[in-house]
Amino acid sequence: MNLIDNASQTLAELRKAAPLIHNMTNIVVANTTANALLAIGASPAMVDDHEEAPELARVSGALVVNVGTVSRSQAEAMKLAVAVAKEASVPWVLDPVAVGALSFRTQLAKELLEHKPSVIRGNASEIMALAGVAVGGKGVDSTNSSDEALASAKALAANSGAVIAISGPTDFVCDGERTVAIKNGDAMMPYVTGLGCTATALTGATLAVCKDPLLAAAYALLYLGIAGEVAAQDCSGPASLQLDIIDALYHLDETILHEKGEACFVS
């Protein structure tokens, strides 16, 4: 399988379909998330009220659940929305921000897992904490490398049935049997808050048009990593990088994917 060719085809399908992506996300990243989804070709909706969220979840192309600044009322809305998504066979992705570091969201993430997310996307410490082998990172920041989390990711995939996507200098995506490594990105990207959340939102967009969750997650991380590389070439620092990444997602095409894409299956 040529991952870059398939990633290019998925990008074209995404832009043709313009799927509605329901985001229940945190207040820090909502604007960036919505703009990134628009730039890649999706249609974002930011709805987390307990009355509206289940209704929108049923008709969305995919649901994105991010616990970054979760409140008790939002948590209840998330539980309702993922239950409806599961019932309606709508794919959904969980971003377990700071799980392991804080008890309320850790318990919430465990409850959400019962509704079978298609993908779980987090940093290494979050994935290890969710797998039960670590206590979490430094707030929202990882204290572990992505390769350190790979064994935990494989175990979590086997136990949850979800594809696990680990963000890091090398991104890994695994389903317990297959593993994809993505080596795109730039060292400046960790200095922009919420780019992991952007990766999660983009995963929702690819899930809406790609039936294989492992490939959907891999392509989302590939798109963002390449956009980060392109944006970093001419930007002056993290503030302009954030804006330039959105522009780079908008201009991403088959030629850029083939010139810069570094993704492959690994053992």
KOLNURO-400016 format. One record per atom (N, C-alpha, C): y, x, z; residue in three letters. Coordinates in steps of 0.001 Angstrom, whole numbers, padded with zeros to 6 digits, always signed. Example, Ala and Ser with C-alpha at 12.3 -4.5 7.8 and 13.67 -1.06 7.14 Angstrom:
// residues 2
-005690+013190+007800ALA-004500+012300+007800ALA-003300+013200+007800ALA-002250+012850+007080SER-001060+013670+007140SER+000030+012900+007870SER
***
This chain:
// residues 267
-001204+000849+000000MET+000000+000000+000000MET+001252+000882+000000MET+002172+000614-000893ASN+003444+001329-000920ASN+004444+000565-000059ASN+004709+001080+001132LEU+005566+000366+002076LEU+006989+000202+001561LEU+007500+001191+000863ILE+008884+001114+000392ILE+009012+000070-000714ILE+008044+000034-001647ASP+008063-001001-002680ASP+008019-002393-002053ASP+007139-002569-001079ASN+007010-003871-000415ASN+008258-004219+000388ASN+008875-003204+001001ALA+010118-003445+001750ALA+011225-003910+000818ALA+011255-003335-000376SER+012255-003734-001366SER+012025-005176-001818SER+010774-005536-002033GLN+010455-006905-002434GLN+010805-007895-001331GLN+010508-007535-000086THR+010829-008420+001035THR+012334-008614+001172THR+013101-007545+000959LEU+014558-007656+001019LEU+015066-008625-000046LEU+014513-008542-001242ALA+014923-009458-002314ALA+014572-010899-001963ALA+013385-011105-001386GLU+012971-012449-000989GLU+013851-012988+000126GLU+014228-012121+001058LEU+015099-012541+002157LEU+016439-013027+001614LEU+017010-012251+000710ARG+018328-012617+000188ARG+018262-013868-000677ARG+017153-014091-001324LYS+017004-015311-002116LYS+016841-016538-001225LYS+016065-016387-000146ALA+015775-017528+000729ALA+016901-017817+001711ALA+017653-016782+002112ALA+018712-016916+003129ALA+018236-017741+004327ALA+017163-017313+005002PRO+016578-018131+006057PRO+017502-018318+007255PRO+017382-019479+007894LEU+018120-019766+009119LEU+017422-019077+010284LEU+018152-018203+010975ILE+017590-017451+012096ILE+018277-017896+013379ILE+017484-018483+014259HIS+017980-019005+015541HIS+017975-017871+016564HIS+019164-017536+017072ASN+019306-016434+018018ASN+019677-016946+019405ASN+018849-016618+020367MET+019178-016818+021767MET+019336-015413+022340MET+020559-014916+022285THR+020768-013500+022523THR+021811-013278+023598THR+022162-012006+023829ASN+023068-011714+024943ASN+024509-011611+024488ASN+025409-011770+025441ILE+026835-011866+025121ILE+027399-010549+024603ILE+026761-009446+024911VAL+027257-008146+024473VAL+027131-007991+022963VAL+026095-008558+022381VAL+025750-008250+020987VAL+025863-009423+020028VAL+026257-010591+020493ALA+026181-011786+019647ALA+026942-011618+018336ALA+028148-011076+018379ASN+028946-010939+017161ASN+028315-009955+016186ASN+027905-008793+016687THR+027270-007793+015827THR+025978-008330+015232THR+025195-009019+016054THR+023936-009590+015585THR+024162-010573+014444THR+025115-011477+014631ALA+025381-012474+013599ALA+025856-011816+012306ALA+026738-010823+012418ASN+027250-010161+011224ASN+026178-009342+010519ASN+025288-008715+011284ALA+024196-007962+010667ALA+023266-008892+009895ALA+022979-010048+010460LEU+022126-011014+009768LEU+022788-011518+008491LEU+024067-011801+008557LEU+024781-012216+007350LEU+024756-011112+006300LEU+024954-009875+006740ALA+025016-008759+005796ALA+023680-008542+005086ALA+022575-008736+005789ILE+021266-008522+005179ILE+020861-009686+004290ILE+021517-010857+004474GLY+021248-012000+003609GLY+020719-013227+004309GLY+020615-013189+005648ALA+020125-014337+006404ALA+021277-015212+006875ALA+020931-016345+007477SER+021922-017292+007987SER+021736-017409+009503SER+022645-016826+010302PRO+022465-016830+011755PRO+022992-018095+012418PRO+022316-018509+013481ALA+022803-019580+014352ALA+022622-019115+015784ALA+023683-019205+016591MET+023659-018699+017959MET+023691-019905+018904MET+022511-020363+019288VAL+022391-021590+020087VAL+021453-021339+021258VAL+021955-021529+022491ASP+021099-021317+023658ASP+021233-022406+024716ASP+021788-023551+024345ASP+021845-024686+025262ASP+020473-025352+025349ASP+020113-025821+026533HIS+018759-026344+026732HIS+018498-027631+025960HIS+019566-028361+025586GLU+019389-029586+024807GLU+019272-029279+023312GLU+020032-028316+022827GLU+020062-028029+021388GLU+019025-026998+020951GLU+018723-026031+021816ALA+017856-024916+021405ALA+016477-025370+020926ALA+015796-026264+021620PRO+014485-026686+021121PRO+014558-027379+019760PRO+015618-028160+019555GLU+015790-028868+018279GLU+015976-027883+017136GLU+016803-026856+017351LEU+017034-025868+016298LEU+015810-024990+016080LEU+015112-024661+017162ALA+013921-023813+017038ALA+012894-024434+016100ALA+012788-025731+016115ARG+011785-026421+015303ARG+012048-026283+013805ARG+013310-026161+013401VAL+013643-026169+011974VAL+014091-024801+011459VAL+014056-023779+012301SER+014508-022447+011896SER+013436-021697+011120SER+013889-020687+010383GLY+012943-019803+009731GLY+012269-018880+010729GLY+012992-018537+011785ALA+012454-017719+012871ALA+013369-017857+014078ALA+012811-017583+015244LEU+013543-017635+016512LEU+013579-016233+017109LEU+014758-015825+017583VAL+014938-014536+018244VAL+015346-014789+019692VAL+014583-014240+020632VAL+014848-014421+022060VAL+015112-013057+022683VAL+016329-012886+023217ASN+016796-011619+023771ASN+017291-011876+025192ASN+016705-011200+026175VAL+017005-011496+027585VAL+018063-010563+028165VAL+018908-010003+027331GLY+019847-008975+027767GLY+020829-009381+028834GLY+021401-010567+028759THR+022328-011046+029798THR+021891-012437+030244THR+020623-012590+030500VAL+020043-013912+030716VAL+020507-014531+032032VAL+020798-015819+031975SER+021105-016624+033159SER+019928-017565+033414SER+019946-018219+034568ARG+018848-019138+034875ARG+018811-020302+033885ARG+019984-020839+033524SER+020003-021961+032584SER+019555-021521+031189SER+019954-020328+030786GLN+019525-019819+029483GLN+018021-019558+029483GLN+017511-019074+030603ALA+016068-018827+030709ALA+015280-020113+030495ALA+015749-021197+031087GLU+015059-022477+030911GLU+015118-022927+029463GLU+016268-022719+028819ALA+016393-023069+027403ALA+015456-022221+026545ALA+015303-020955+026894MET+014391-020075+026153MET+012955-020564+026257MET+012553-020976+027447LYS+011188-021475+027635LYS+010942-022712+026772LYS+011929-023606+026721LEU+011789-024800+025897LEU+011717-024443+024419LEU+012567-023507+023997ALA+012637-023160+022577ALA+011352-022483+022094ALA+010813-021554+022886VAL+009604-020864+022425VAL+008395-021799+022427VAL+008395-022766+023348ALA+007300-023746+023345ALA+007323-024568+022066ALA+008522-024962+021639VAL+008655-025730+020407VAL+008317-024857+019206VAL+008782-023609+019213ALA+008472-022701+018101ALA+006959-022539+017933ALA+006271-022353+019041LYS+004816-022219+018974LYS+004190-023487+018417LYS+004637-024644+018887GLU+004097-025925+018430GLU+004352-026134+016942GLU+005530-025710+016465ALA+005916-025927+015071ALA+005508-024779+014148ALA+004800-023786+014695SER+004373-022612+013911SER+005561-021847+013326SER+006650-021796+014091VAL+007818-021000+013717VAL+007655-019616+014336VAL+007689-018542+013552PRO+007539-017208+014136PRO+008702-016885+015066PRO+008406-016159+016135TRP+009498-015779+017032TRP+009282-014380+017572TRP+010399-013741+017898VAL+010385-012350+018347VAL+011067-012257+019703VAL+010475-011488+020596LEU+010977-011286+021953LEU+011558-009886+022090LEU+012776-009817+022638ASP+013395-008534+022982ASP+013495-008459+024500ASP+012625-007679+025164PRO+012571-007651+026627PRO+013568-006665+027232PRO+014849-006910+027022VAL+015889-005974+027450VAL+015832-005756+028963VAL+015704-004496+029363ALA+015689-004074+030772ALA+014547-004678+031583ALA+013517-005159+030898VAL+012334-005621+031620VAL+011716-004435+032358VAL+011292-004677+033573GLY+010788-003614+034433GLY+011847-003105+035375GLY+013104-003096+034932ALA+014199-002632+035775ALA+014733-003744+036672ALA+014593-004995+036230LEU+015117-006147+036977LEU+014046-007229+037053LEU+013886-007807+038239SER+012724-008661+038500SER+012799-010020+037823SER+013991-010655+037771PHE+014074-011993+037207PHE+013672-011995+035735PHE+014241-011100+034972ARG+013921-011063+033538ARG+012494-010577+033288ARG+011984-009754+034197THR+010603-009306+034042THR+009642-010478+034170THR+009884-011331+035171GLN+009042-012516+035336GLN+009225-013480+034170GLN+010459-013627+033710LEU+010732-014504+032567LEU+009978-014016+031332LEU+010030-012720+031069ALA+009345-012179+029889ALA+007854-012463+029951ALA+007271-012338+031128LYS+005839-012619+031275LYS+005535-014088+030981LYS+006421-014982+031403GLU+006229-016409+031122GLU+006396-016695+029632GLU+007353-016044+029001LEU+007567-016251+027569LEU+006377-015763+026753LEU+005715-014716+027221LEU+004559-014190+026509LEU+003444-015215+026355LEU+003394-016181+027254GLU+002358-017208+027177GLU+002488-018050+025913GLU+003671-018018+025295HIS+003907-018810+024086HIS+003760-017976+022813HIS+003127-016824+022945LYS+002639-016041+021810LYS+003729-015641+020802LYS+004589-014706+021171PRO+005551-014194+020179PRO+004831-013518+019027PRO+005431-013586+017859SER+004878-012871+016710SER+005093-011376+016855SER+006266-011001+017380VAL+006646-009602+017540VAL+007349-009427+018881VAL+007086-008322+019537ILE+007871-007876+020696ILE+008536-006576+020286ILE+009863-006518+020343ARG+010603-005323+019933ARG+011416-004814+021132ARG+011147-003580+021539GLY+011877-003013+022660GLY+011893-001505+022596GLY+012594-000891+023572ASN+012517+000564+023665ASN+011254+000961+024416ASN+011000+002239+024506ALA+009733+002712+025058ALA+009519+002265+026493ALA+010555+002376+027326SER+010407+002005+028736SER+010156+000515+028899SER+010815-000299+028080GLU+010608-001758+028146GLU+009184-002129+027756GLU+008685-001499+026703ILE+007318-001796+026261ILE+006313-001348+027306ILE+006505-000181+027883MET+005593+000309+028911MET+005626-000570+030146MET+006813-001052+030518ALA+006922-001944+031673ALA+006220-003269+031399ALA+006418-003814+030205LEU+005795-005088+029862LEU+004272-004951+029803LEU+003809-003765+029466ALA+002367-003504+029445ALA+001808-003235+030835ALA+002707-003080+031817GLY+002262-002894+033192GLY+001951-001466+033582GLY+002448-000487+032816VAL+002141+000905+033129VAL+003373+001697+033546VAL+004535+001056+033678ALA+005758+001733+034102ALA+006654+000713+034792ALA+007707+001192+035426VAL+008607+000303+036175VAL+009879-000003+035417VAL+010038+000534+034220GLY+011221+000262+033427GLY+012113+001476+033306GLY+013161+001354+032497GLY+014054+002475+032236GLY+015278+002470+033121GLY+016321+003140+032648LYS+017601+003220+033356LYS+018486+002086+032860LYS+018359+000916+033500GLY+019045-000263+032999GLY+018476-000651+031656GLY+019348-000710+030636VAL+018876-001056+029290VAL+018448+000171+028496VAL+018601+001366+029066ASP+018271+002595+028348ASP+016866+003062+028684ASP+016200+003612+027681SER+014841+004098+027873SER+014840+005470+028533SER+013878+005691+029422THR+013650+007022+029977THR+012367+007627+029431THR+011782+006968+028459ASN+010551+007450+027822ASN+010773+007547+026321ASN+009985+008371+025657SER+010052+008490+024204SER+009129+007465+023559SER+009388+007182+022299SER+008599+006157+021610SER+007134+006564+021476SER+006861+007862+021276ASP+005461+008263+021164ASP+004724+008163+022496ASP+005455+008318+023626GLU+004843+008133+024937GLU+004390+006692+025148GLU+005063+005766+024482ALA+004779+004342+024680ALA+003730+003806+023728ALA+003245+004618+022817LEU+002379+004097+021766LEU+001061+003553+022313LEU+000456+004241+023258ALA-000795+003745+023839ALA-000564+002421+024552ALA+000549+002312+025280SER+000882+001058+025953SER+001125-000057+024950SER+001768+000283+023839ALA+002042-000705+022806ALA+000756-001255+022213ALA-000200-000387+021983LYS-001482-000830+021423LYS-002208-001750+022408LYS-002155-001403+023696ALA-002786-002254+024710ALA-002072-003589+024824ALA-000740-003565+024780LEU+000030-004801+024856LEU-000234-005687+023644LEU-000362-005077+022475ALA-000688-005841+021265ALA-002033-006537+021417ALA-003005-005808+021944ALA-004343-006384+022114ALA-004335-007523+023126ALA-003550-007388+024192ASN-003533-008401+025251ASN-002686-009621+024906ASN-001626-009422+024141SER-000679-010506+023861SER-000898-011168+022506SER-001542-010448+021583GLY-001677-010944+020217GLY-000443-010713+019378GLY+000577-010053+019949ALA+001824-009809+019232ALA+001821-008429+018595ALA+002595-008282+017542VAL+002918-006969+017008VAL+003958-006341+017930VAL+003819-005052+018204ILE+004744-004358+019092ILE+005552-003355+018277ILE+006879-003447+018388ALA+007786-002530+017705ALA+008549-001732+018754ALA+008428-000405+018689ILE+009077+000481+019648ILE+010189+001235+018940ILE+011407+001089+019429SER+012534+001816+018857SER+012660+003184+019511SER+013030+004180+018715GLY+013222+005531+019217GLY+013600+006441+018066GLY+013685+007763+018303PRO+013959+008685+017194PRO+012975+008490+016039PRO+011704+008262+016392THR+010740+007708+015441THR+010367+006328+015943THR+010515+005317+015096ASP+010106+003961+015457ASP+008628+003796+015142ASP+007929+003082+016027PHE+006525+002764+015781PHE+006335+001251+015829PHE+005497+000751+014926VAL+005132-000658+014905VAL+003625-000736+014861VAL+003005-001468+015789CYS+001550-001518+015814CYS+001061-002915+016166CYS-000157-003213+015720ASP-000783-004497+016049ASP-002113-004304+016768ASP-002341-003095+017266GLY-003587-002789+017948GLY-004582-002086+017051GLY-004432-002268+015743GLU-005313-001620+014767GLU-004524-000752+013785GLU-003465-001308+013235ARG-002617-000573+012302ARG-001351-000094+013018ARG-000849+001072+012608THR+000400+001595+013153THR+001250+002143+012015THR+002516+001765+012007VAL+003478+002282+011036VAL+004519+003101+011792VAL+004846+004270+011259ALA+005917+005106+011796ALA+007100+005069+010835ALA+008300+004889+011380ILE+009533+004879+010588ILE+010430+005974+011125ILE+010828+006904+010262LYS+011573+008077+010716LYS+013028+008075+010274LYS+013517+006923+009870ASN+014927+006818+009504ASN+015790+006571+010731ASN+017074+006853+010600GLY+018013+006652+011697GLY+018935+007851+011818GLY+019836+007795+012805ASP+020779+008884+013017ASP+021003+009069+014510ASP+021255+010297+014912ALA+021413+010625+016335ALA+022603+009941+016973ALA+023546+009440+016176MET+024704+008756+016743MET+024408+007304+017123MET+023334+006755+016589MET+023072+005332+016780MET+022924+004907+018243MET+022312+005707+019130PRO+022224+005294+020537PRO+023573+005153+021244PRO+024645+005661+020624TYR+025970+005540+021229TYR+026676+004240+020849TYR+026007+003402+020090VAL+026508+002067+019752VAL+025673+001048+020504VAL+026299+000271+021371THR+025534-000682+022165THR+024934-001775+021291THR+023701-002108+021580GLY+023104-003283+020966GLY+022435-003089+019623GLY+022265-001854+019156LEU+021597-001698+017867LEU+020113-002024+017966LEU+019533-001854+019141GLY+018164-002341+019328GLY+018095-003843+019186GLY+019096-004521+019722CYS+019166-005977+019579CYS+019345-006368+018112CYS+020104-005563+017377THR+020246-005797+015937THR+018895-005667+015243THR+018114-004666+015644ALA+016775-004498+015076ALA+015913-005724+015333ALA+016030-006287+016527THR+015270-007490+016858THR+015693-008663+015987THR+016996-008839+015814ALA+017488-009933+014981ALA+017039-009769+013532ALA+017104-008551+013024LEU+016641-008307+011655LEU+015146-008568+011527LEU+014404-008308+012594THR+012981-008633+012594THR+012771-010136+012448THR+013622-010920+013101GLY+013553-012361+012903GLY+013756-012738+011446GLY+014709-012065+010788ALA+014982-012365+009378ALA+013795-012024+008492ALA+013179-010869+008714THR+012042-010490+007883THR+010811-011349+008189THR+010659-011748+009452LEU+009547-012633+009810LEU+009611-013957+009055LEU+010820-014404+008743ALA+010981-015690+008077ALA+010468-015670+006644ALA+010336-014461+006059VAL+009919-014384+004648VAL+008674-013532+004428VAL+008202-012865+005460CYS+007029-011990+005334CYS+005934-012496+006264CYS+004779-012804+005718LYS+003713-013429+006502LYS+003003-012455+007438LYS+003120-011163+007187ASP+002466-010158+008018ASP+003475-009646+009044ASP+003345-010009+010324PRO+004339-009601+011325PRO+004488-008090+011461PRO+003409-007340+011270LEU+003513-005886+011363LEU+004437-005347+010282LEU+004255-005809+009062LEU+005112-005353+007975LEU+006540-005867+008143LEU+006676-007099+008604ALA+008014-007652+008822ALA+008804-006797+009803ALA+008182-006429+010919ALA+008865-005613+011919ALA+009159-004215+011382ALA+008209-003647+010663ALA+008421-002309+010102ALA+009581-002303+009116ALA+009662-003318+008279TYR+010743-003371+007298TYR+012101-003542+007974TYR+012158-004353+009027ALA+013421-004548+009738ALA+013927-003230+010324ALA+013029-002466+010947LEU+013420-001179+011517LEU+013783-000185+010418LEU+013085-000259+009301LEU+013412+000594+008159LEU+014812+000290+007633LEU+015123-000977+007439TYR+016451-001357+006934TYR+017555-000828+007853TYR+017378-001041+009157LEU+018413-000622+010092LEU+018511+000899+010156LEU+017371+001584+010151GLY+017400+003038+010200GLY+018111+003643+009002GLY+017820+003123+007821ILE+018493+003609+006614ILE+019983+003289+006668ILE+020322+002079+007093ALA+021738+001714+007209ALA+022462+002650+008165ALA+021800+003024+009261GLY+022400+003957+010202GLY+022644+005316+009580GLY+021694+005802+008794GLU+021860+007089+008122GLU+023027+007052+007137GLU+023065+005999+006335VAL+024132+005873+005334VAL+025488+005775+006020VAL+025569+004962+007061ALA+026836+004755+007763ALA+027323+006034+008434ALA+026403+006837+008956ALA+026781+008037+009702ALA+027343+009136+008808ALA+027133+009030+007517GLN+027567+010100+006611GLN+029077+010288+006616GLN+029821+009202+006716ASP+031274+009296+006567ASP+032054+008738+007751ASP+031384+008197+008758CYS+032134+007581+009860CYS+032651+008663+010807CYS+033671+008309+011599SER+034295+009282+012505SER+033725+009238+013912SER+032922+008224+014226GLY+032364+008118+015567GLY+031640+006800+015749GLY+031185+006519+016975PRO+030376+005323+017217PRO+031060+004004+016876PRO+032371+003887+017094ALA+033054+002617+016823ALA+033007+002289+015333ALA+033326+003258+014499SER+033276+003009+013057SER+031837+002926+012569SER+030921+003608+013241LEU+029514+003511+012855LEU+029022+002075+012948LEU+029411+001378+014004GLN+028974-000007+014181GLN+029395-000867+012996GLN+030632-000736+012571LEU+031119-001512+011430LEU+030467-001047+010131LEU+030328+000260+009981ASP+029782+000792+008732ASP+028301+000452+008566ASP+027585+000269+009671ILE+026187-000154+009568ILE+026103-001546+008950ILE+027006-002440+009334ILE+027016-003780+008755ILE+027291-003701+007256ILE+028241-002852+006870ASP+028505-002656+005444ASP+027281-002082+004738ASP+026616-001138+005379ALA+025449-000508+004759ALA+024299-001491+004594ALA+024126-002399+005531LEU+023108-003439+005386LEU+023435-004332+004189LEU+024704-004631+004013TYR+025138-005470+002891TYR+024846-004791+001551TYR+025035-003479+001495HIS+024864-002745+000231HIS+023434-002215+000037HIS+022571-002398+001021LEU+021205-001896+000913LEU+020511-002496-000312LEU+019838-001642-001082ASP+019155-002130-002279ASP+017913-001290-002545ASP+017236-001600-003627GLU+015980-000933-003968GLU+016165+000566-004147GLU+017261+000963-004778THR+017507+002385-005019THR+017669+003144-003711THR+018457+002600-002794ILE+018691+003271-001510ILE+017401+003320-000700ILE+016628+002236-000718LEU+015359+002222-000001LEU+014428+003328-000493LEU+014346+003514-001800HIS+013452+004528-002349HIS+014003+005950-002131HIS+015313+006097-002138GLU+015894+007424-001927GLU+015731+007887-000485GLU+015865+006967+000468LYS+015952+007374+001866LYS+014805+006906+002758LYS+014006+005949+002319GLY+012996+005375+003188GLY+011905+006350+003597GLY+011647+006422+004901GLU+010574+007265+005449GLU+009698+006400+006357GLU+008729+005745+005781ALA+007811+004897+006529ALA+006402+005106+006022ALA+005454+005202+006944CYS+004078+005410+006527CYS+003128+004916+007608CYS+001896+004597+007211PHE+000851+004259+008171PHE+000375+005558+008829PHE+000111+005487+010132VAL-000407+006627+010868VAL-001628+006195+011651VAL-002417+007129+012093SER-003638+006800+012840SER-003310+006453+014292SER
***
